[in-house]
Amino acid sequence: MEKNVGSLQEQALKRKERLKALRDKKVHVISLSSLYSALRELKLRNYTPEDEELKERQVPKAKPASVEDKVKDQLEAVNPEPIIEEVDLANLAPRKPDWDLKRDVAKKLEKLERRTQRAIAELIRDRLRGSEEELAGAVGAVGVEQGDSE
């Protein structure tokens, strides 16, 4: 039984030491916070104290910036000096949404254009041949009519 009593006493002593360490730690933290609050300086911004010692802690009044200067700076920033004298409008104009499609189809369109021109020329030749035959027929018909009338 004595062994149990001795171990219980030892455990009790250890517990007391831990509690004492916690209290010391707590006191240390409290002393640090009081030291910190003492180091913080009181600043009086809106309050005008009557005490001479407190008047030293008063913060000087802030002077507002001039509105005219700010507006003047903004107006100058809006009107920048022109850097480039000549501007190529073709480069500035936005491209149409289908410009890439037109670029890709351009070669095929050239072939089709050549074929179209050939076909038009052939149609014109056929009409001219047809009109020559009609003209020859008309001239022959006129010649026959003149021969009959003489």
Stockholm file with secondary structure:
# STOCKHOLM 1.0

chainA/1-150         MEKNVGSLQEQALKRKERLKALRDKKVHVISLSSLYSALRELKLRNYTPEDEELKERQVPKAKPASVEDKVKDQLEAVNPEPIIEEVDLANLAPRKPDWDLKRDVAKKLEKLERRTQRAIAELIRDRLRGSEEELAGAVGAVGVEQGDSE
#=GR chainA/1-150 SS CHHHHHHHHHHHHHHHHHHHHHHHHHHHHHHHHHHHHHHSCCCBSSCCCSSHHHHTTBCCCCCCCCHHHHHHHHHHHHSCCCSCSCCCHHHHSCCCTTHHHHHHHHHHHHHHHHHHHHHHHHHHHHHHHHHHHHHHHHHHHHHHHHHHHC
#=GC SS_cons         CHHHHHHHHHHHHHHHHHHHHHHHHHHHHHHHHHHHHHHSCCCBSSCCCSSHHHHTTBCCCCCCCCHHHHHHHHHHHHSCCCSCSCCCHHHHSCCCTTHHHHHHHHHHHHHHHHHHHHHHHHHHHHHHHHHHHHHHHHHHHHHHHHHHHC
//
